[in-house]
Amino acid sequence: MKLLVTNDDGVHAPGLLALAAALGELGEVWVVAPEREQSAQSHAFTLHKPLRVTEVGERRIALSGTPADCSYAAIHGLVPRPDLVVSGINRGANLGSDVHYSGTVAAAREAVLQGVPAIAASLYIRGGQDEMQFERAAAIVRDLASTAIRKGLPDGTLLNVNVPNGDVVHGVRPTVLGRRRYTAQVEERQDPRGRRYVWIGGAPIGDEPIADSDVEWARRDWATVTPLHIDPTARTFLEALDGWL
């Protein structure tokens, strides 16, 4: 059994190291991860420059690209083809709407697009929490990965996992995606030479209440598992759309 571990926090991130160590109980683990942090890169690919490959340890490679680059390159020959890809453990939650921006989730999604089952894993951190409990989260992800290997995942489906960072985790629950809201922020400034630039991206301002969502259950100190499909077709709108045409 060969497992690939990747992430968007970078090849030296403690969450990745904890995950790789835990998954070592299930098989041969290879790491291919970005050489530096690539958070919020979503599914970006690097197509117009070479990707530098640096061996940073035994079966551990840093790639000068995005999380999706890492999955794609690893699956197609950079390392032995994996039986399962696990991306994470991200430092910070990927709940609800976050999955559209997350490099962690995109690395798992790319694996599924290439025919390899995958799991994305993140640590849900509340304000004021300084100690990151990656090892406990890694144990939960390892058990889930073991079950995924044994039972298999449906075609085109990945699992998005969020584990609360705290003293209490009541258990693991299947959930739907919630909806997180952020401030829309574009802050314009000037550099010392008088040229304009902007910072984008605002802080979270709340969540929409959705029953049985990952957002709701994570707040109650449950680890959440949300199945995501690579087909985003809005099938419920197809019939109405036909009336437009």
URDASUL-V984714 format. One line per field, one symbol per residue. ss: DSSP state (a for helix, b for strand, c for the rest). phi: phi as a letter, one per 30 degrees, with the letter a starting at -180 (. if undefined). burial: # if it has 9 or more other ideal C-beta (glycine too) atoms within 8 Angstrom, else .. A space follows every 10 residues. Layout:
ss=???
phi=???
burial=???
//
This chain:
ss=cbbbbbcccc cccaaaaaaa aaaccccbbb bbbbcccccc cccccccccc ccbbbbbccb bbbcccaaaa aaaaaaaacc cccbbbbbbb bbcccaaaaa ccaaaaaaaa aaaccccbbb bbbbcccccc cccaaaaaaa aaaaaaaaaa acccccbbbb bbbbcccccc cbbbcbccbb bbcccbbbbb cccccbbbbb cccbbbbbcc ccbaaaaaac ccbbbbbbbc ccccaaaaaa aaccc
phi=.cbccbabdj dcdddddddd dddedcldcc cbbedbdbdi dhcdccccad cdcbdcldhb bccdbdeded dddddckdbe eddacbckdd dkdbchdedd cddedddddd eddcicdabc bbcdccejdc dccddddddd dedddddddd cicdeibccc cbcdcadbbd lbbdbcddbc bbddbbccbb deciddbbcc jcddbkbddb eidddddddc icdcbcdccd ccedddcedd ddddc
burial=.######### #.#.###### .##..##.## #####..#.. ##.###.... #..#.....# ########## #####..##. .######### #.#######. .######### ##.#.##### #####...#. .###.##### ##.###.##. ..#...#### ######..#. ..#.#.#### ##..#..... .......... ......#..# ..######.. ########.# .......#.. .....
//
